[in-house]
């Protein structure tokens, strides 16, 4: 997701400012992810993750049932909002593919529900764009729902194998195709180092890096010989570099034309004459971007089954099927969809950053009360971080809270006062 929308952020906020924010939030993300992993290991009997405690189960184990119920509501709402947002994005991509295949400039197929019932060809601008009350279920939405429901039925380990295969097969070719397109256009446009518009800058970065909630599901199913610290560091650093370098190439290729906060893929699709580049963009979105939703579904399903006490059938229904029964109502880009985006930011920030910190503090406290010597969050950090981990963690929490709240207030000012909503 970051590689699609970040180039516009790099232009409007400035290349230097955005790159620095990526580095700062990237380091914080590594720190927080290692915190929750270490916090899990401090729980008695779970030194090698043998208890297989899911994310919401950590709150039941450490804070009691009341806190568990409150956290579970926040966590489930977070995953649901994330999935609604990504289902809409993927459905629009599949409808774009259908439109391109059939040769219709601005149409797809489906069923219109409001303001009048009809079936057949639908106007894409009416289905997805702001400005009308058109409500419909498109063919793209149906295809996405069926495929993602099937993937959501898998276990986390099996799905990660499929996803890894897709990444290795599709991502390198797609990146090469896009870099070739950048070179054809010319990577020579003027880009400000410090921009004037900071709308959604922190929001997009935080949304991309707040993955602390997925750490328990991963460590519970990883092989025993896998070093979680090296994996977290390695994957995070590679991701950070790619999410800085790739958008920079894109923004220096397209410059001011990305300033409207348009998706990079949308922009390339409108300007390229290459069928190969177009196919690789569609393939990237359908196979990689679309795979983010089943990860959430599998995580949600596992938490409902193992921690909430729901039976297998109910866990599958509410974890996998339910979101597709309501997401069609959010296809249109309107005020409701904008609200979903900002609610998602708040929930993701708590689930991905703040809750892992709370879990570590609590597990550290309980570990010390049992007469054990307090553990550091990781032996890979410099000595001063290990010795002053409380000060460092508090500073990280304050920075995260201030920056995310500041972003929300700034965006509210832009939307309401400057009339962009």
Long-range contacts (C-beta under 8 A, 24 or more apart in sequence): 1-86, 1-207, 1-208, 1-289, 1-292, 2-204, 2-205, 2-208, 2-243, 2-247, 3-242, 3-243, 3-246, 3-247, 3-264, 4-263, 4-264, 4-265, 4-285, 4-289, 5-204, 5-261, 5-263, 5-264, 6-204, 6-243, 6-247, 6-264, 7-247, 7-250, 7-251, 7-254, 7-258, 7-264, 8-251, 8-258, 8-259, 8-260, 8-261, 8-262, 8-263, 8-264, 9-200, 9-201, 9-204, 9-247, 9-261, 10-191, 10-247, 10-248, 10-250, 10-251, 11-191, 11-192, 11-195, 11-251, 11-255, 11-256, 11-258, 11-259, 12-195, 12-196, 12-197, 12-198, 12-199, 12-201, 12-259, 12-261, 13-195, 13-197, 13-198, 13-201, 14-191, 14-192, 14-193, 14-194, 14-195, 15-191, 15-192, 15-193, 15-248, 15-251, 16-193, 16-194, 17-193, 17-194, 17-195, 17-198, 17-201, 18-201, 18-205, 18-247, 19-244, 19-248, 21-201, 21-202, 21-205, 22-205, 22-240, 22-243, 22-244, 23-240, 23-244, 25-202, 25-205, 25-206, 25-209, 26-209, 26-236, 26-237, 26-239, 26-240, 28-209, 28-353, 28-396, 28-399, 28-400, 29-209, 29-210, 29-211, 29-212, 29-236, 29-353, 30-232, 30-233, 30-236, 30-237, 31-377, 31-381, 31-392, 31-396, 32-212, 32-352, 32-353, 32-356, 32-357, 32-396, 33-211, 33-212, 33-215, 33-232, 33-236, 33-356, 34-229, 34-232, 34-377, 34-378, 34-380, 35-212, 35-356, 35-357, 35-359, 35-360, 35-377, 35-393, 36-212, 36-215, 36-216, 36-356, 36-359, 36-360, 37-215, 37-219, 37-228, 37-229, 37-232, 38-360, 38-375, 38-376, 38-377, 38-378, 39-356, 39-359, 39-360, 39-362, 39-363, 39-364, 40-215, 40-216, 40-219, 40-359, 40-363, 41-375, 42-363, 42-364, 42-366, 42-367, 42-375, 43-363, 43-366, 44-370, 48-224, 49-219, 49-220, 52-220, 52-306, 53-216, 53-220, 54-216, 54-217, 54-220, 54-299, 54-302, 54-303, 54-306, 54-307, 55-213, 55-215, 55-216, 55-217, 55-299, 55-303, 56-303, 56-307, 56-308, 57-216, 57-303, 57-306, 57-307, 58-216, 58-359, 58-363, 59-355, 59-359, 60-307, 62-359, 62-362, 62-363, 62-366, 63-362, 68-307, 71-355, 72-303, 72-307, 72-308, 74-347, 74-350, 74-351, 75-213, 75-303, 75-351, 76-300, 76-303, 76-304, 77-343, 77-347, 78-213, 78-344, 78-347, 78-348, 78-350, 78-351, 79-296, 79-297, 79-299, 79-300, 80-300, 80-323, 81-340, 81-343, 81-344, 81-347, 82-292, 82-296, 82-344, 82-348, 83-293, 83-296, 83-297, 83-323, 83-327, 84-323, 84-326, 84-327, 84-330, 84-340, 85-337, 85-340, 85-341, 85-344, 86-289, 86-290, 86-292, 86-293, 86-296, 87-141, 87-144, 87-145, 87-148, 87-293, 87-323, 87-324, 87-327, 87-330, 88-327, 88-330, 88-331, 88-337, 89-289, 90-144, 90-148, 90-285, 90-286, 90-289, 90-290, 90-293, 91-138, 91-140, 91-141, 91-144, 91-331, 92-128, 92-140, 92-331, 93-140, 93-282, 93-285, 93-286, 93-289, 93-290, 94-139, 94-140, 94-141, 94-143, 94-144, 94-286, 95-124, 95-127, 95-128, 95-138, 95-139, 95-140, 95-141, 96-124, 96-140, 96-269, 96-282, 97-140, 97-282, 97-286, 98-139, 98-140, 99-124, 100-278, 100-282, 108-138, 108-139, 108-140, 109-138, 109-139, 110-136, 110-137, 110-138, 110-139, 110-140, 110-141, 110-142, 111-136, 111-137, 112-136, 113-137, 127-331, 127-332, 128-331, 128-332, 128-333, 129-332, 129-333, 130-332, 130-333, 130-334, 132-332, 134-332, 135-328, 135-329, 135-331, 135-332, 136-328, 136-331, 137-328, 138-331, 141-327, 141-328, 141-331, 144-290, 145-324, 145-327, 147-290, 148-290, 148-293, 148-294, 148-297, 148-324, 149-320, 149-321, 149-324, 151-291, 151-294, 151-297, 152-293, 152-294, 152-297, 152-298, 152-301, 152-319, 152-320, 153-316, 153-320, 154-294, 154-298, 155-221, 155-298, 156-217, 156-218, 156-221, 156-295, 156-298, 156-299, 156-302, 157-221, 159-291, 159-294, 159-295, 159-298, 160-218, 163-288, 163-291, 163-295, 166-287, 166-288, 166-291, 167-288, 170-280, 170-283, 170-284, 170-287, 170-288, 171-284, 171-288, 173-280, 174-280, 174-281, 174-283, 174-284, 175-246, 177-274, 177-276, 177-277, 177-280, 177-281, 178-246, 178-250, 178-268, 178-277, 178-280, 178-281, 179-249, 180-277, 181-253, 181-268, 181-272, 181-274, 181-277, 182-249, 182-250, 182-252, 182-253, 183-253, 185-253, 185-254, 185-271, 186-253, 187-249, 187-252, 187-253, 188-252, 189-251, 189-252, 189-253, 189-254, 189-255, 189-256, 190-255, 190-256, 191-251, 191-252, 191-255, 197-414, 198-407, 198-410, 199-261, 199-410, 199-411, 199-414, 199-420, 200-261, 200-407, 200-411, 201-407, 202-403, 202-404, 202-406, 202-407, 203-341, 203-342, 203-345, 203-404, 203-407, 203-408, 203-411, 206-345, 206-348, 206-349, 206-352, 206-353, 206-400, 206-403, 206-404, 206-407, 207-344, 207-345, 207-348, 208-243, 209-352, 210-348, 210-349, 210-351, 210-352, 210-353, 211-352, 212-351, 212-352, 212-353, 212-355, 212-356, 213-299, 213-351, 213-352, 213-355, 213-356, 214-295, 214-299, 215-356, 217-298, 217-299, 217-302, 229-378, 229-380, 233-380, 297-323, 335-421, 338-415, 338-421, 342-408, 342-411, 345-404, 345-407, 345-408, 346-404, 346-408, 349-400, 349-404, 353-400, 354-397, 354-400, 354-401, 357-393, 357-396, 357-397, 360-393, 361-393
